[in-house]
Amino acid sequence: MAVEDGVGYLVGAGYDMKFDTNLIAGAEVLYHVFNDDALNVEVTNDETACRLQFLKKANMQQ
């Protein structure tokens, strides 16, 4: 089934928080709506994540 002249939108929000030098946690919510004569879809998805960040120290010597 092909969707030709549909109308839709996407709304989302997210937040990240740094707990330590290398630890970041976050959450995100997305809401999708797509409407067409043959197809109407509403989807909400959410995500949580915890990430480790590894940074390379720059050599400050000249």
Protein Blocks (a to p, Z undefined) as FASTA:
>chain_A
ZZfbdcdddddddddddfbfklccdddddddddddfkbccddddddddddddddddddfb
ZZ
